[in-house]
């Protein structure tokens, strides 16, 4: 039974981290203000030959499509004075893959929420002694392992973002539709490498702040819990079993 409780507590901890990370992706990847600021800083509208209004309209089309609020990314705008479809077939096909990936990520978050609720409900039903302390302890354990992984990924991204971003696409996409031509494809002109670097850093920061607060709170609670109830050995017994 102790091993089962340990497994549930670990599953709850993993679920919390997944929820925090995916929520940060959700918030930052769809922040229209961020897009506007990046476009202004990189002078994107002038570089593409579009008005700022048309550029944001094309952007909203993409974001609405990813969030399943529309069925396609067909949008016309003036590009260097010529009215045309902003995105070509290759870009549209690639966005099908991106949308599938994003929708699957949302399903992962939903699954994590379900695991979190069921896990806590089961532990409450079992009336586990020192429940909060045990959950906090397991969260810290899982967090340390996660920090090693995320730390290495962050170092990789900071040192060589091109390699990091290329590997990301090769891992999650089974075709080469993501290889767009900067000379002809407006999508890659809208979102060059620097754009995604800034977005990834925002996602990391958006995750780190609540994660650090939760980790710090868990650390303080575990210290208090151990001092207050030294006879409760759920953490140490579970780790030894």
C-alpha positions, 0 to 999 in steps of 0.5 A: 500500500505504501508503494501505491501511495508513493506512486500516486503522490509522484503522479500528482507531482508530475501532473502539477508540473505538466499543468504549469508548463502547458499553461505557460505555453498557452498563455505566452504562445497566444499573447497578442501583445507579445506578437505586436511588440515583436513585430514592432521590434523587428520591423516585421510589417515593413520587411514583409511588405504588409501593413501592421493591421494586415499583419495582425489580421494574419496573425490572429488567423493563425492563432484562431486556427490553432485554438480550433476557432476556425477551419483554415488559415485562408486570409488575403492581404496586400503584400507589396501592393498586391492583394494575395493569399498570405499563406501558401499550400505548404504553410497551410499543410504545416499548420495542420501538423502544428495544430495537431501537436497543440491540440494533443498538448491540450489533451495532455494537460486535461489528462494531467488535471484528471490525474491530479484530481483523482490522485488527491481524491484517492489519497484523501479517501485512504486518509493518508497521514501527513498527506500535504507533507507527503505530496510536498516531499514528492513534488520536490523529488520530481521537481529536482529530476525535472530541473536537471532536464529543463536546465540542460534544455535551457543551456542548449537553447541559450548556446545554440538555439538553431540546433535546439529548434531544429531538433524540436521540429525533427522530434515532433514532426514526421515530415519536412513541411516545417522547412520554409523558404524565407525568400517566398514563405511569409510565415517564416518571415513573420516568425524568424528564429529570434521570434521563437527564441524570445517566445521560448524564453517567455514560456520558461519564465512564465513556468519558472515563477509559479514553479519556484513559488510552489517548490519554495512553499513545498520546501518550507512545508516539508521542513515544518512538517518534519519538525512538527511530526517527526514520527511520521516517516511516510517520506523516508519509509516510502523512499526506502521501500 
